[in-house]
Amino acid sequence: MEQLEIALRKQEEWKDRKMFLGQVLVELGFATESAVARAVAAQAGVPFISLEEYPIDASACKLLEPDVIRRYQALPIGFEDNALLVAMAQPRNIIAIEDLRLLTGMEIRPVLVTDTELMMHMERLLRPQLEVEDVEEEETEPDILVASEAQDKPAVRLANMIIGQAVQAKASDVHIEPLEKGLRVRFRIDGVLHEIMHPPRHLHASLVSRIKVMANMDIAERRIPQDGRATVKVEDRIVDIRVATLPTPYGEKVTLRILDRQSKLMTLQDLGFPEDQAGKFQEMINLPYGMILVTGPTGSGKSTTLYAILNALNQADKHIITIEDPVERRLDGVNQIQVNVQAGVTFATGLRAILR
């Protein structure tokens, strides 16, 4: 009874999050998602199933457009007696059920699933899966086995889902932030942060561990900031990811910098300099000596500008060497050095080697 009173109090405190009582109980650790879902199913008089064990019929999923599935949080999973079986976390949403009936022309038979399973399977079926590559072996085939062995782990699917959505949204950064009352994922798109999702709080630790494994970071160390990098494949696109973790009072915050190798390499003309400045800039980069500083906040185009300069200078009569962390774009004709602190290759040691 005491736990119920606490949960009711918290539900009132968290009313801005519009959480059901069962979700509050799970958030507080007073009950498991499965136990709450079974109780709700019994109360609502609908079957409870586990999507991990249910053979989902792909043809059923195709009856609804992805945006409809996401809007109603309703995933078609099969057929039964000429009715469409639809997995829902809120099977008493009469408006959603009626709209789905009109859209499909079929009787809708809802079944209850947990929020986590619904979210994972929706993205698993509606978005491409990621294949994780070993960063040290970038030129080899992707290590598909790594992804497939972990396919049924919620944290792996959540990490893949977040990265897949970020790549498709052309986000430059992903922020995974533990809060006092939950977990928040935000994307930086065109320099502006957008709140994307609130995954279940209990997945935070395993999600962070999964990302650390991908980025070759120490999963046991949670007290100090760490940096790492990973390479993933989304459909036919190879994407480099820089990972940074930061300890906070509520757990580790993770920031992912998305570096899409397939993005267009811009020219100086594409940068949009005013005509008078463009001419001066062209003169400056053609000088045989000197230093040009390119500064600005996240997403302002520093790397884009530097690669445009390299692209303009990259000619047979010039010898160009760069030191980068990481090498975001590979340029034929440019000698690019990747910083590797563990191997002793830093900006300082690289610069000394270049000047010998």
C-alpha positions as CSV (number, residue, x, y, z in Angstrom):
1,M,0.0,0.0,0.0
2,E,2.9,2.3,0.8
3,Q,4.4,1.8,-2.7
4,L,1.0,2.6,-4.3
5,E,0.8,5.8,-2.3
6,I,4.3,6.8,-3.4
7,A,3.5,6.0,-7.0
8,L,0.3,8.0,-6.9
9,R,2.2,11.0,-5.5
10,K,4.9,10.7,-8.2
11,Q,2.3,10.4,-10.9
12,E,0.9,13.8,-9.7
13,E,4.4,15.3,-9.6
14,W,5.2,14.0,-13.0
15,K,1.9,14.9,-14.6
16,D,3.7,16.9,-17.3
17,R,4.9,13.5,-18.6
18,K,1.4,12.1,-18.8
19,M,2.4,8.8,-17.4
20,F,0.0,6.0,-16.6
21,L,0.1,4.5,-13.0
22,G,1.7,1.3,-14.4
23,Q,4.5,3.3,-16.1
24,V,5.2,5.1,-12.8
25,L,5.4,1.8,-10.9
26,V,8.0,0.5,-13.4
27,E,9.9,3.8,-13.4
28,L,10.2,3.6,-9.6
29,G,11.2,0.0,-9.7
30,F,8.1,-1.2,-7.8
31,A,7.1,-3.6,-10.6
32,T,8.4,-5.0,-13.8
33,E,7.0,-4.0,-17.2
34,S,5.8,-7.5,-17.8
35,A,3.9,-7.7,-14.5
36,V,2.2,-4.4,-15.0
37,A,1.3,-5.3,-18.6
38,R,-0.2,-8.7,-17.5
39,A,-2.3,-6.9,-14.9
40,V,-3.6,-4.3,-17.4
41,A,-4.4,-7.0,-19.9
42,A,-6.4,-8.9,-17.3
43,Q,-8.3,-5.8,-16.4
44,A,-8.9,-4.8,-20.0
45,G,-9.9,-8.3,-21.0
46,V,-7.3,-8.6,-23.8
47,P,-4.6,-11.1,-24.4
48,F,-1.0,-10.3,-23.3
49,I,1.8,-11.6,-25.5
50,S,5.6,-11.2,-25.7
51,L,6.8,-10.0,-29.1
52,E,10.1,-11.7,-28.4
53,E,8.3,-15.1,-28.7
54,Y,5.6,-14.3,-31.2
55,P,6.1,-15.1,-34.9
56,I,5.3,-11.7,-36.5
57,D,3.8,-11.8,-40.0
58,A,5.6,-9.2,-42.1
59,S,2.6,-9.0,-44.5
60,A,0.5,-7.7,-41.6
61,C,2.9,-4.9,-41.0
62,K,2.6,-3.8,-44.6
63,L,-1.1,-3.0,-44.2
64,L,-0.3,0.3,-42.5
65,E,2.1,3.1,-43.4
66,P,5.0,3.5,-40.9
67,D,3.8,7.0,-39.9
68,V,0.4,5.5,-39.0
69,I,2.0,2.8,-36.9
70,R,4.1,5.3,-35.0
71,R,1.3,7.8,-34.6
72,Y,-1.0,5.2,-32.9
73,Q,1.8,3.1,-31.4
74,A,0.1,0.1,-32.9
75,L,2.0,-2.7,-34.7
76,P,0.1,-5.2,-36.9
77,I,1.6,-8.6,-36.2
78,G,-0.7,-11.2,-37.8
79,F,-4.2,-12.4,-38.7
80,E,-6.7,-14.4,-36.7
81,D,-10.2,-15.4,-38.0
82,N,-10.2,-12.7,-40.7
83,A,-9.2,-10.1,-38.1
84,L,-6.0,-8.1,-37.9
85,L,-4.0,-8.7,-34.7
86,V,-2.5,-5.4,-33.5
87,A,0.1,-5.1,-30.7
88,M,-0.5,-2.1,-28.5
89,A,0.7,-0.8,-25.2
90,Q,-2.7,1.0,-24.7
91,P,-5.3,-1.5,-26.1
92,R,-8.2,0.6,-24.8
93,N,-7.5,3.4,-27.2
94,I,-10.9,3.2,-29.0
95,I,-10.1,6.1,-31.4
96,A,-6.9,4.4,-32.6
97,I,-8.7,1.0,-33.0
98,E,-11.5,2.6,-35.0
99,D,-9.1,4.5,-37.3
100,L,-7.1,1.4,-37.9
101,R,-10.3,-0.5,-38.8
102,L,-11.2,2.2,-41.4
103,L,-7.7,2.3,-42.8
104,T,-7.4,-1.5,-43.2
105,G,-11.0,-2.5,-43.8
106,M,-10.6,-5.3,-41.3
107,E,-11.8,-6.0,-37.8
108,I,-9.0,-5.0,-35.3
109,R,-8.2,-7.4,-32.5
110,P,-5.8,-5.7,-30.1
111,V,-3.3,-7.6,-28.0
112,L,-1.3,-6.0,-25.2
113,V,2.5,-5.8,-25.1
114,T,5.1,-3.9,-23.0
115,D,6.1,-0.4,-24.0
116,T,9.7,-1.5,-24.5
117,E,8.9,-4.4,-26.7
118,L,6.6,-2.3,-28.8
119,M,9.1,0.4,-29.3
120,M,11.9,-2.0,-30.1
121,H,9.9,-4.1,-32.6
122,M,8.4,-1.1,-34.3
123,E,11.8,0.4,-35.1
124,R,13.3,-3.1,-35.9
125,L,10.6,-3.7,-38.6
126,L,10.3,-0.1,-39.9
127,R,13.9,0.9,-40.0
128,P,17.1,-0.7,-41.4
129,Q,19.3,-2.6,-39.0
130,L,22.8,-1.5,-38.4
131,E,25.9,-3.6,-39.0
132,V,28.7,-2.9,-36.7
133,E,32.2,-2.7,-38.1
134,D,35.5,-2.9,-36.3
135,V,37.1,0.6,-36.5
136,E,40.5,-0.9,-36.7
137,E,39.5,-2.9,-39.8
138,E,37.5,-0.3,-41.7
139,E,38.4,-1.6,-45.2
140,T,37.1,-5.2,-44.4
141,E,33.5,-6.4,-44.7
142,P,31.3,-5.3,-41.8
143,D,31.3,-7.7,-38.8
144,I,27.6,-8.7,-39.3
145,L,28.0,-11.4,-36.6
146,V,28.3,-8.8,-33.9
147,A,24.9,-7.3,-34.7
148,S,23.1,-10.6,-35.3
149,E,24.2,-12.3,-32.1
150,A,22.9,-9.4,-30.1
151,Q,19.7,-8.9,-32.1
152,D,17.4,-9.9,-29.4
153,K,18.9,-7.6,-26.7
154,P,16.8,-4.5,-26.1
155,A,19.8,-2.2,-25.5
156,V,21.3,-3.2,-28.8
157,R,18.1,-2.6,-30.7
158,L,17.6,0.7,-29.0
159,A,21.2,1.9,-29.8
160,N,20.6,0.8,-33.4
161,M,17.3,2.6,-33.6
162,I,18.7,5.8,-32.2
163,I,21.7,5.8,-34.6
164,G,19.5,4.8,-37.6
165,Q,17.0,7.6,-36.9
166,A,19.9,10.1,-36.4
167,V,21.5,9.2,-39.8
168,Q,18.2,9.4,-41.6
169,A,17.4,12.8,-40.0
170,K,20.8,14.1,-41.0
171,A,21.6,14.9,-37.3
172,S,25.1,16.1,-36.5
173,D,24.9,15.1,-32.8
174,V,22.9,12.8,-30.6
175,H,22.5,13.5,-26.8
176,I,21.4,10.7,-24.6
177,E,20.7,12.3,-21.2
178,P,19.7,10.6,-17.9
179,L,17.2,12.8,-16.0
180,E,15.9,12.5,-12.4
181,K,12.6,11.2,-13.7
182,G,13.6,9.5,-16.9
183,L,15.8,9.3,-20.0
184,R,15.9,11.8,-22.9
185,V,17.3,11.5,-26.4
186,R,17.8,14.7,-28.5
187,F,19.2,15.2,-32.0
188,R,21.0,18.3,-33.2
189,I,19.7,19.0,-36.7
190,D,20.9,22.1,-38.6
191,G,22.4,23.4,-35.3
192,V,19.1,23.1,-33.3
193,L,18.4,20.5,-30.7
194,H,15.2,18.5,-31.1
195,E,13.7,16.2,-28.4
196,I,13.2,12.9,-30.1
197,M,12.2,10.2,-27.6
198,H,12.0,9.2,-23.9
199,P,13.1,5.5,-23.7
200,P,12.4,3.6,-20.5
201,R,14.7,4.7,-17.7
202,H,15.7,1.2,-16.8
203,L,17.4,0.8,-20.2
204,H,19.9,3.6,-19.6
205,A,22.7,1.5,-18.1
206,S,22.6,-1.2,-20.7
207,L,22.3,1.3,-23.5
208,V,25.4,3.2,-22.3
209,S,27.3,-0.1,-22.0
210,R,26.2,-1.1,-25.5
211,I,27.5,2.2,-27.0
212,K,30.7,1.9,-25.0
213,V,31.3,-1.6,-26.4
214,M,30.7,-0.3,-30.0
215,A,33.3,2.5,-29.3
216,N,35.9,0.3,-27.6
217,M,35.5,2.2,-24.3
218,D,35.8,0.9,-20.7
219,I,32.3,-0.2,-19.7
220,A,33.3,-0.6,-16.1
221,E,34.5,3.1,-15.7
222,R,31.6,5.4,-15.0
223,R,33.3,8.1,-12.8
224,I,35.4,9.9,-15.4
225,P,34.7,11.2,-18.9
226,Q,35.7,8.9,-21.8
227,D,36.1,9.2,-25.6
228,G,35.8,6.6,-28.3
229,R,34.7,6.0,-31.8
230,A,32.8,3.5,-33.8
231,T,31.9,2.8,-37.4
232,V,28.4,1.5,-38.4
233,K,26.6,0.8,-41.6
234,V,23.0,1.9,-42.2
235,E,21.8,0.3,-45.4
236,D,24.6,1.2,-47.9
237,R,26.0,4.2,-45.9
238,I,29.1,4.0,-43.8
239,V,29.0,6.3,-40.8
240,D,31.7,7.2,-38.4
241,I,30.6,8.0,-34.8
242,R,32.6,9.9,-32.2
243,V,31.4,9.0,-28.7
244,A,31.9,11.0,-25.5
245,T,30.6,10.1,-22.0
246,L,30.2,12.4,-19.1
247,P,29.3,11.5,-15.5
248,T,26.2,13.3,-14.1
249,P,24.3,12.9,-10.8
250,Y,21.8,10.7,-12.6
251,G,24.2,8.5,-14.6
252,E,26.4,8.9,-17.6
253,K,25.4,11.3,-20.4
254,V,26.4,10.1,-23.9
255,T,27.1,12.4,-26.9
256,L,27.4,10.9,-30.4
257,R,28.9,13.0,-33.2
258,I,27.6,11.6,-36.5
259,L,30.0,11.8,-39.5
260,D,28.5,10.5,-42.7
261,R,31.2,9.5,-45.2
262,Q,28.7,9.7,-48.0
263,S,27.8,13.4,-47.4
264,K,28.7,15.8,-50.3
265,L,32.1,17.3,-50.3
266,M,31.5,21.0,-50.6
267,T,33.6,23.5,-52.7
268,L,34.6,27.0,-51.7
269,Q,31.8,28.3,-53.8
270,D,29.3,26.2,-51.9
271,L,30.2,27.8,-48.6
272,G,28.3,31.0,-49.4
273,F,31.0,33.6,-48.8
274,P,30.1,37.1,-50.1
275,E,31.9,37.8,-53.4
276,D,34.5,40.2,-51.9
277,Q,35.3,37.9,-49.0
278,A,35.5,34.8,-51.3
279,G,38.3,36.5,-53.3
280,K,40.3,37.4,-50.3
281,F,39.8,33.9,-48.8
282,Q,41.1,32.3,-52.0
283,E,44.2,34.5,-51.9
284,M,44.9,33.6,-48.3
285,I,44.7,29.8,-48.8
286,N,47.0,30.0,-51.8
287,L,49.8,31.7,-49.8
288,P,52.8,29.3,-49.2
289,Y,53.0,30.2,-45.5
290,G,50.9,31.4,-42.6
291,M,48.0,30.1,-40.5
292,I,44.2,30.2,-40.9
293,L,42.0,29.7,-37.8
294,V,38.6,28.3,-38.4
295,T,36.4,28.6,-35.3
296,G,32.7,28.3,-34.4
297,P,30.2,26.4,-32.3
298,T,29.0,22.9,-32.9
299,G,27.5,22.4,-36.3
300,S,28.6,25.7,-37.6
301,G,30.6,24.2,-40.5
302,K,34.2,24.2,-39.3
303,S,35.1,20.7,-40.7
304,T,33.1,21.5,-43.9
305,T,35.1,24.6,-44.4
306,L,38.4,22.9,-43.8
307,Y,37.6,20.1,-46.2
308,A,36.5,22.6,-48.8
309,I,39.9,24.3,-48.5
310,L,41.7,21.0,-48.8
311,N,39.6,20.1,-51.9
312,A,40.5,23.4,-53.5
313,L,44.3,23.0,-52.8
314,N,44.5,19.4,-53.7
315,Q,46.6,19.5,-56.9
316,A,49.4,17.5,-58.3
317,D,52.0,20.3,-57.7
318,K,51.2,20.5,-53.9
319,H,52.2,18.2,-51.1
320,I,49.5,18.2,-48.4
321,I,49.6,16.5,-45.0
322,T,46.8,16.7,-42.3
323,I,46.5,15.6,-38.7
324,E,42.9,14.8,-37.9
325,D,40.9,13.4,-35.0
326,P,39.2,11.6,-36.6
327,V,39.7,11.6,-40.3
328,E,36.1,12.5,-41.3
329,R,36.6,12.4,-45.1
330,R,39.1,10.5,-47.2
331,L,40.7,12.7,-49.9
332,D,42.7,11.1,-52.7
333,G,46.0,13.0,-53.0
334,V,46.1,14.2,-49.4
335,N,48.2,12.5,-46.7
336,Q,45.9,12.2,-43.8
337,I,47.1,11.2,-40.3
338,Q,44.7,9.8,-37.8
339,V,45.4,10.7,-34.2
340,N,45.8,7.5,-32.1
341,V,46.8,8.4,-28.5
342,Q,47.3,4.7,-27.5
343,A,49.8,4.3,-30.3
344,G,51.6,7.5,-29.4
345,V,50.3,9.5,-32.5
346,T,49.1,12.8,-31.2
347,F,48.8,16.3,-32.8
348,A,52.2,17.1,-31.3
349,T,54.1,14.0,-32.3
350,G,52.5,14.1,-35.8
351,L,53.5,17.7,-36.3
352,R,57.1,16.9,-35.3
353,A,57.2,14.0,-37.7
354,I,55.8,16.2,-40.5
355,L,58.4,19.0,-40.0
356,R,61.5,16.7,-40.0
